[in-house]
Amino acid sequence: MAETTASIRSGAAADDSTALLDAAEREFAERGLGSASLDSIARAAGLSRSTLYRRYPNKAALVAAVLDRTRRVVTRDMQASIAGLSPGDAVVEAFTVCFRWLRRNPLVRRLLVEDSALWTQVTGPIREWTVTSMSGTIAENLRAAGSTMPEDRLRTVAEILVRLTVSYIETPTVGFDPDDDASVRRFAETHLAPLVG
């Protein structure tokens, strides 16, 4: 059966969104939030400026969309890594996977390390949403792994885990070698796994 015009349009819109998000991620990672140009992003995506503004009316909306896509990828990888693990082991693996993924991602590195002052100033609501969203996801996954903690405590522990991850990416530590997964995992086993019951 032939594709309908609506389904063709829907597929083209999805392709346009992917192209925009890919171009935006590269631009933000390479030039930073302050210097990134929406015109350059539209050109790199092969789309008009008006198409970009129809989808994302300002830079903050585009940053939020790029970060949401990143969050979904990290969540997918984390969920795959902790499937079938106990709550304590799930914490260790989730921390290790998320830390490695975020530390090695050029966009996250740019936002949290190189542009940290601007990131804090310009995107406060996005940061808050990211922490809340990731905390909820981690709490749900720890519950699925068998955690019996009361819901409010589980949510608090999940938020602590997210904030610790971000903090350790922003500021170097002597507590573990951030480039060595085994060292990150040992740190999580010793200090983070006991937080979850």
C-alpha positions as CSV (number, residue, x, y, z in Angstrom):
1,M,0.0,0.0,0.0
2,A,1.3,3.4,-0.9
3,E,2.4,5.8,1.8
4,T,0.0,8.5,2.6
5,T,1.0,12.2,2.3
6,A,0.6,12.6,6.1
7,S,3.0,9.7,6.8
8,I,5.6,11.0,4.3
9,R,5.3,14.5,6.0
10,S,5.7,12.9,9.4
11,G,8.8,11.0,8.3
12,A,10.3,14.2,6.8
13,A,9.6,16.1,10.0
14,A,11.3,13.4,12.1
15,D,14.3,13.5,9.8
16,D,14.4,17.3,10.1
17,S,14.3,17.1,13.9
18,T,17.1,14.6,14.0
19,A,19.2,16.7,11.6
20,L,18.6,19.8,13.8
21,L,19.4,18.0,17.0
22,D,22.6,16.5,15.5
23,A,23.7,19.9,14.2
24,A,22.9,21.6,17.5
25,E,24.7,19.0,19.6
26,R,27.9,19.5,17.4
27,E,27.6,23.3,17.5
28,F,27.0,23.5,21.3
29,A,29.9,21.0,21.9
30,E,32.3,22.8,19.6
31,R,31.5,26.5,20.2
32,G,29.7,26.5,23.6
33,L,26.4,27.9,24.6
34,G,27.4,31.6,24.3
35,S,29.0,31.4,20.9
36,A,26.7,28.8,19.3
37,S,24.7,30.3,16.4
38,L,21.2,29.1,15.5
39,D,21.8,30.2,11.9
40,S,24.8,28.0,11.8
41,I,22.8,25.1,13.2
42,A,20.1,25.5,10.6
43,R,22.6,25.7,7.8
44,A,24.5,22.6,9.1
45,A,21.2,20.7,9.3
46,G,20.3,21.7,5.7
47,L,17.2,23.5,6.8
48,S,15.9,27.1,6.8
49,R,16.1,29.3,9.8
50,S,12.3,29.5,9.9
51,T,12.1,25.7,10.1
52,L,14.4,25.8,13.1
53,Y,12.4,28.5,14.8
54,R,9.1,26.8,14.2
55,R,10.4,23.8,16.1
56,Y,12.6,25.5,18.7
57,P,11.8,29.2,19.3
58,N,15.0,30.0,21.1
59,K,18.4,28.6,22.1
60,A,17.1,27.4,25.5
61,A,14.4,25.3,23.9
62,L,17.0,23.7,21.5
63,V,19.4,23.0,24.4
64,A,16.6,21.4,26.3
65,A,15.7,19.2,23.3
66,V,19.3,18.1,22.8
67,L,19.7,17.3,26.5
68,D,16.5,15.4,26.5
69,R,17.7,13.2,23.7
70,T,21.0,12.7,25.6
71,R,19.1,11.8,28.7
72,R,17.1,9.2,26.9
73,V,20.2,7.5,25.4
74,V,21.9,7.5,28.8
75,T,18.8,6.0,30.4
76,R,18.6,3.3,27.8
77,D,22.2,2.3,28.3
78,M,21.8,2.4,32.1
79,Q,18.6,0.3,32.0
80,A,20.3,-2.3,29.8
81,S,23.3,-2.5,32.1
82,I,21.3,-3.0,35.4
83,A,18.7,-5.5,34.2
84,G,18.5,-8.4,36.6
85,L,20.9,-6.9,39.2
86,S,20.2,-6.4,42.9
87,P,19.6,-2.9,44.1
88,G,23.2,-2.5,45.4
89,D,24.7,-3.9,42.3
90,A,22.3,-1.8,40.2
91,V,23.6,1.4,41.9
92,V,27.2,0.5,41.2
93,E,26.5,-0.3,37.6
94,A,24.3,2.7,37.0
95,F,26.8,5.1,38.5
96,T,29.6,3.6,36.4
97,V,27.7,3.6,33.1
98,C,26.3,7.1,33.6
99,F,29.6,8.5,34.8
100,R,31.5,7.0,31.9
101,W,28.9,8.1,29.3
102,L,28.5,11.6,30.6
103,R,32.3,12.2,31.1
104,R,33.1,11.1,27.6
105,N,30.3,13.0,25.9
106,P,31.7,16.2,24.2
107,L,28.5,18.2,24.8
108,V,28.2,17.3,28.5
109,R,31.9,18.0,29.0
110,R,31.5,21.4,27.4
111,L,28.4,22.3,29.5
112,L,29.6,21.0,32.8
113,V,33.3,21.8,32.7
114,E,34.2,24.4,30.1
115,D,31.0,26.5,30.1
116,S,29.9,25.8,33.7
117,A,29.3,29.4,34.7
118,L,27.2,30.2,31.6
119,W,25.4,26.8,31.9
120,T,24.4,27.6,35.5
121,Q,23.4,31.1,34.7
122,V,21.4,30.5,31.4
123,T,19.9,27.1,31.9
124,G,18.9,26.8,35.5
125,P,15.4,25.4,34.8
126,I,16.9,22.9,32.3
127,R,19.4,21.8,35.0
128,E,16.6,21.3,37.5
129,W,14.5,19.4,35.0
130,T,17.4,17.2,34.1
131,V,18.1,16.3,37.7
132,T,14.5,15.7,38.5
133,S,14.0,13.6,35.4
134,M,17.1,11.4,35.9
135,S,16.4,11.0,39.6
136,G,12.9,9.7,38.8
137,T,14.3,7.3,36.3
138,I,16.9,6.0,38.6
139,A,14.4,5.6,41.5
140,E,12.1,3.6,39.2
141,N,14.9,1.3,38.1
142,L,16.1,0.7,41.6
143,R,12.6,-0.2,42.7
144,A,12.4,-2.6,39.7
145,A,15.7,-4.1,40.9
146,G,14.1,-4.9,44.2
147,S,14.7,-1.9,46.5
148,T,12.3,-1.9,49.5
149,M,13.1,1.6,50.7
150,P,10.1,3.9,51.3
151,E,9.4,5.9,48.2
152,D,10.5,9.3,49.6
153,R,13.8,7.9,50.7
154,L,14.4,6.1,47.4
155,R,13.7,9.4,45.5
156,T,16.1,11.2,47.8
157,V,18.9,8.6,47.3
158,A,18.3,8.7,43.5
159,E,18.7,12.5,43.5
160,I,21.9,12.2,45.6
161,L,23.3,9.8,43.0
162,V,22.5,12.1,40.1
163,R,23.9,15.2,41.9
164,L,27.1,13.2,42.8
165,T,27.6,12.1,39.3
166,V,27.3,15.6,37.9
167,S,29.5,17.0,40.7
168,Y,32.3,14.5,40.0
169,I,32.2,15.3,36.3
170,E,32.3,19.1,37.1
171,T,35.2,18.8,39.6
172,P,38.0,16.3,39.6
173,T,38.4,14.0,42.6
174,V,41.1,12.1,44.3
175,G,38.6,9.5,45.4
176,F,38.8,7.5,42.2
177,D,40.4,7.6,38.8
178,P,37.7,9.0,36.5
179,D,39.2,7.4,33.4
180,D,39.3,3.9,35.0
181,D,36.0,2.0,35.1
182,A,37.3,-0.4,37.7
183,S,38.2,2.5,40.0
184,V,34.8,4.2,39.5
185,R,33.1,0.9,40.2
186,R,35.1,0.3,43.4
187,F,34.2,3.8,44.6
188,A,30.5,3.1,43.9
189,E,30.6,-0.3,45.7
190,T,32.2,1.3,48.8
191,H,30.3,4.5,49.1
192,L,27.1,4.4,47.0
193,A,25.8,0.9,47.1
194,P,25.2,1.0,50.9
195,L,22.8,4.0,50.4
196,V,20.1,1.7,48.8
197,G,18.1,-1.0,50.6
